[in-house]
């Protein structure tokens, strides 16, 4: 995709995340999702192929639980 010039994607560090969903709300590409897994709310990258690496999710995270990592493949 020609607009996806960044070479990184979002990654949520589960141990730091407070599941406030700020990142989910700010991502206009629908990359992040929060759901219940094993009785616990968890925020994770559900659609990594849609991530443009813009960093907006990382900027709004109060716990600094999102990092931008190098793309794979």
ZIPE-V525282 format. One record per backbone hydrogen bond with DSSP energy under -0.5 kcal/mol. NH is the residue of the N-H (numbers start at 1). CO is the residue of the C=O. Records with the same first field share a line. If there is no record, write none. Layout:
NH->CO  CO
This chain:
4->1
5->3
9->69
11->67
13->11  65
14->12
16->13
17->13
25->21
26->22
27->23
28->26
30->27
33->44
35->42
37->35  40
40->37
42->35
44->33
46->31  44
47->31
50->47
51->48
59->55
60->56
61->57
64->61
67->11
69->9  67
71->7
